[in-house]
Amino acid sequence: MSAKYVTLAATFGLLALTGSTAQAQTSDMTFFITSAGSGKGADLGGLAGADAICQRLAQAAGAGSKTWHAYLSTQAAGSTAAVNARDRIGAGPWRNAKGAVIANSVADLHGGAANLTKQTALTEKGEAVNGRGDTPNEHDILTGSQPDGTAFAPGEDRTCGNYTKSGAEGAVMMGHHDRTGLDESPPAKSWNSSHASRGGCSQDALKGTGGAGRLYCFAVN
Protein backbone atom coordinates (compact mmCIF):
# COMPACT_ATOMS: atom_id res chain seq x y z
CA MET A 1 0.00 0.00 0.00
CA SER A 2 1.38 3.42 -0.96
CA ALA A 3 2.25 6.04 1.62
CA LYS A 4 -0.65 8.16 0.30
CA TYR A 5 -3.23 5.47 1.06
CA VAL A 6 -1.69 4.73 4.44
CA THR A 7 -2.00 8.42 5.32
CA LEU A 8 -5.63 8.55 4.14
CA ALA A 9 -6.51 5.41 6.10
CA ALA A 10 -4.92 6.85 9.23
CA THR A 11 -6.78 10.13 8.76
CA PHE A 12 -10.16 8.45 8.36
CA GLY A 13 -9.40 6.22 11.35
CA LEU A 14 -8.62 9.27 13.46
CA LEU A 15 -11.81 11.00 12.33
CA ALA A 16 -13.86 7.94 13.19
CA LEU A 17 -12.22 7.69 16.61
CA THR A 18 -12.81 11.40 17.25
CA GLY A 19 -16.46 11.06 16.29
CA SER A 20 -16.89 8.03 18.53
CA THR A 21 -15.29 9.87 21.43
CA ALA A 22 -17.55 12.90 20.95
CA GLN A 23 -20.65 10.68 20.81
CA ALA A 24 -19.57 8.81 23.93
CA GLN A 25 -19.14 12.09 25.80
CA THR A 26 -22.56 13.30 24.67
CA SER A 27 -24.19 10.07 25.79
CA ASP A 28 -22.56 10.58 29.22
CA MET A 29 -23.79 14.20 29.35
CA THR A 30 -25.93 15.01 32.38
CA PHE A 31 -26.13 18.82 32.08
CA PHE A 32 -26.66 21.35 29.33
CA ILE A 33 -28.13 24.73 28.45
CA THR A 34 -30.84 24.45 25.84
CA SER A 35 -29.76 25.49 22.36
CA ALA A 36 -33.18 27.15 22.07
CA GLY A 37 -36.11 28.09 24.26
CA SER A 38 -39.82 27.67 23.67
CA GLY A 39 -39.94 30.60 21.27
CA LYS A 40 -42.75 32.02 23.40
CA GLY A 41 -40.68 33.81 26.00
CA ALA A 42 -41.24 32.46 29.49
CA ASP A 43 -44.33 30.50 28.46
CA LEU A 44 -42.89 26.99 28.54
CA GLY A 45 -46.12 25.13 29.11
CA GLY A 46 -45.39 24.90 32.84
CA LEU A 47 -42.82 22.58 34.35
CA ALA A 48 -44.01 19.66 32.22
CA GLY A 49 -43.50 21.66 29.05
CA ALA A 50 -40.04 22.79 30.17
CA ASP A 51 -39.02 19.23 30.99
CA ALA A 52 -40.25 18.15 27.56
CA ILE A 53 -37.97 20.73 25.92
CA CYS A 54 -34.99 19.33 27.83
CA GLN A 55 -35.93 15.74 26.97
CA ARG A 56 -36.42 16.49 23.27
CA LEU A 57 -33.08 18.27 22.90
CA ALA A 58 -31.28 15.55 24.87
CA GLN A 59 -32.84 12.91 22.63
CA ALA A 60 -31.64 14.73 19.51
CA ALA A 61 -28.13 14.86 20.99
CA GLY A 62 -28.02 11.13 21.78
CA ALA A 63 -28.68 11.39 25.52
CA GLY A 64 -32.40 10.67 25.53
CA SER A 65 -32.12 7.47 27.56
CA LYS A 66 -31.88 9.61 30.71
CA THR A 67 -34.74 11.49 32.37
CA TRP A 68 -34.19 15.24 32.03
CA HIS A 69 -35.66 18.06 34.11
CA ALA A 70 -35.42 21.80 33.66
CA TYR A 71 -33.82 23.71 36.53
CA LEU A 72 -36.90 25.73 37.47
CA SER A 73 -38.72 26.60 40.68
CA THR A 74 -42.42 27.38 40.88
CA GLN A 75 -44.28 29.57 43.35
CA ALA A 76 -47.15 28.35 45.50
CA ALA A 77 -50.56 29.20 44.09
CA GLY A 78 -53.82 28.39 45.87
CA SER A 79 -53.65 24.79 47.04
CA THR A 80 -50.64 24.02 44.82
CA ALA A 81 -47.37 23.94 46.72
CA ALA A 82 -44.16 25.54 45.52
CA VAL A 83 -41.48 23.45 43.81
CA ASN A 84 -37.76 24.00 44.41
CA ALA A 85 -35.45 23.67 41.41
CA ARG A 86 -32.77 22.04 43.57
CA ASP A 87 -35.17 19.23 44.51
CA ARG A 88 -35.94 18.12 40.97
CA ILE A 89 -32.53 17.65 39.33
CA GLY A 90 -31.23 14.46 40.94
CA ALA A 91 -28.14 14.07 43.13
CA GLY A 92 -25.28 14.55 40.64
CA PRO A 93 -22.56 14.50 39.57
CA TRP A 94 -23.33 16.44 36.40
CA ARG A 95 -21.13 16.66 33.30
CA ASN A 96 -21.42 18.78 30.20
CA ALA A 97 -21.32 17.53 26.59
CA LYS A 98 -17.51 17.51 26.64
CA GLY A 99 -17.19 15.60 29.88
CA ALA A 100 -16.30 18.46 32.22
CA VAL A 101 -17.82 18.14 35.70
CA ILE A 102 -20.20 20.99 36.53
CA ALA A 103 -20.81 19.90 40.11
CA ASN A 104 -20.63 16.70 42.11
CA SER A 105 -23.66 17.32 44.29
CA VAL A 106 -26.60 19.65 44.90
CA ALA A 107 -24.61 21.32 47.69
CA ASP A 108 -21.62 21.90 45.40
CA LEU A 109 -23.85 23.24 42.64
CA HIS A 110 -25.21 25.92 44.96
CA GLY A 111 -21.89 26.69 46.61
CA GLY A 112 -18.38 27.76 45.77
CA ALA A 113 -17.48 24.43 44.17
CA ALA A 114 -19.79 24.90 41.18
CA ASN A 115 -17.80 24.77 37.94
CA LEU A 116 -20.37 26.67 35.93
CA THR A 117 -18.89 29.30 33.60
CA LYS A 118 -19.21 30.44 30.00
CA GLN A 119 -16.60 27.83 29.08
CA THR A 120 -18.39 24.92 30.78
CA ALA A 121 -22.09 25.85 30.55
CA LEU A 122 -22.48 24.40 27.06
CA THR A 123 -25.52 23.44 25.03
CA GLU A 124 -26.55 19.84 24.35
CA LYS A 125 -24.51 20.18 21.14
CA GLY A 126 -21.38 21.07 23.07
CA GLU A 127 -21.51 24.67 21.91
CA ALA A 128 -20.82 27.81 23.95
CA VAL A 129 -23.65 30.25 24.63
CA ASN A 130 -23.17 33.97 23.99
CA GLY A 131 -22.38 35.96 27.09
CA ARG A 132 -21.89 39.57 28.08
CA GLY A 133 -19.82 41.29 25.39
CA ASP A 134 -21.11 39.01 22.61
CA THR A 135 -23.75 39.95 20.05
CA PRO A 136 -26.42 39.13 20.89
CA ASN A 137 -25.89 38.68 24.60
CA GLU A 138 -27.88 35.62 25.74
CA HIS A 139 -26.49 35.01 29.21
CA ASP A 140 -29.86 35.29 31.01
CA ILE A 141 -31.04 31.73 31.73
CA LEU A 142 -34.54 31.20 33.16
CA THR A 143 -34.62 29.71 36.68
CA GLY A 144 -37.38 31.31 38.76
CA SER A 145 -35.15 30.56 41.75
CA GLN A 146 -33.37 32.06 44.71
CA PRO A 147 -29.57 31.60 44.99
CA ASP A 148 -29.96 28.41 47.04
CA GLY A 149 -32.21 26.88 44.39
CA THR A 150 -35.46 27.33 46.30
CA ALA A 151 -38.71 28.94 45.21
CA PHE A 152 -39.75 32.50 45.90
CA ALA A 153 -42.61 33.10 48.30
CA PRO A 154 -46.07 33.67 46.83
CA GLY A 155 -46.90 37.21 45.86
CA GLU A 156 -44.57 39.07 43.53
CA ASP A 157 -44.33 37.06 40.33
CA ARG A 158 -40.86 35.59 39.74
CA THR A 159 -41.88 32.72 37.45
CA CYS A 160 -44.11 34.35 34.81
CA GLY A 161 -47.13 32.60 36.24
CA ASN A 162 -45.19 29.37 36.73
CA TYR A 163 -44.04 29.48 33.09
CA THR A 164 -47.41 30.05 31.46
CA LYS A 165 -47.16 33.76 30.56
CA SER A 166 -45.68 35.35 27.46
CA GLY A 167 -47.13 38.86 27.62
CA ALA A 168 -46.34 42.19 29.20
CA GLU A 169 -47.39 41.17 32.71
CA GLY A 170 -45.22 39.27 35.18
CA ALA A 171 -41.52 38.61 35.48
CA VAL A 172 -39.15 35.67 35.77
CA MET A 173 -35.91 35.35 37.72
CA MET A 174 -32.84 34.55 35.62
CA GLY A 175 -29.19 33.74 36.20
CA HIS A 176 -26.01 34.61 34.29
CA HIS A 177 -24.40 31.47 32.85
CA ASP A 178 -21.18 33.42 32.21
CA ARG A 179 -21.11 34.69 35.81
CA THR A 180 -20.71 38.26 34.51
CA GLY A 181 -22.89 41.33 34.96
CA LEU A 182 -22.80 45.08 35.32
CA ASP A 183 -20.68 44.97 38.47
CA GLU A 184 -18.88 42.62 40.86
CA SER A 185 -21.86 42.02 43.16
CA PRO A 186 -22.96 38.46 44.01
CA PRO A 187 -26.19 38.73 41.96
CA ALA A 188 -24.27 39.86 38.88
CA LYS A 189 -22.10 36.76 39.15
CA SER A 190 -24.91 34.36 40.05
CA TRP A 191 -25.61 31.55 37.61
CA ASN A 192 -29.15 31.03 38.92
CA SER A 193 -30.47 34.22 40.55
CA SER A 194 -29.15 37.43 39.05
CA HIS A 195 -32.20 39.58 38.20
CA ALA A 196 -35.80 39.40 37.04
CA SER A 197 -36.91 40.07 33.51
CA ARG A 198 -37.99 43.63 32.75
CA GLY A 199 -40.96 44.47 30.59
CA GLY A 200 -42.80 41.20 31.07
CA CYS A 201 -42.53 37.59 29.95
CA SER A 202 -42.45 37.85 26.16
CA GLN A 203 -39.57 36.76 23.96
CA ASP A 204 -38.77 40.42 23.27
CA ALA A 205 -38.76 41.20 27.01
CA LEU A 206 -36.26 38.41 27.63
CA LYS A 207 -34.08 39.61 24.77
CA GLY A 208 -34.20 43.13 26.18
CA THR A 209 -32.23 42.15 29.28
CA GLY A 210 -29.81 39.79 27.54
CA GLY A 211 -31.60 36.48 27.14
CA ALA A 212 -33.34 34.16 24.71
CA GLY A 213 -35.55 32.03 26.94
CA ARG A 214 -32.93 29.31 27.42
CA LEU A 215 -33.02 26.77 30.27
CA TYR A 216 -30.60 24.73 32.34
CA CYS A 217 -31.31 21.00 31.95
CA PHE A 218 -30.13 18.28 34.35
CA ALA A 219 -30.33 14.50 34.11
CA VAL A 220 -32.03 13.16 37.23
CA ASN A 221 -30.81 9.58 36.80
Secondary structure, 3 states (H helix, E strand, C coil): CCHHHHHHHHHHHHHHHHHHHHHHHHHCCCEEECCCCCCCCCCCCHHHHHHHHHHHHHHHCCCCCCCEEECCCECCECCECCECHHHCCCCCCEECCCCCEEECCHHHHCCCCCCCCCCCCCECCCCCCCCCCCCCCCCEEECCECCCCCECCCCCCCEHHHHCCCCCCCCEEEEECCCCCCCCCCHHHCCCCCEECCCCCCHHHHHHCCEEEEEEEEECC
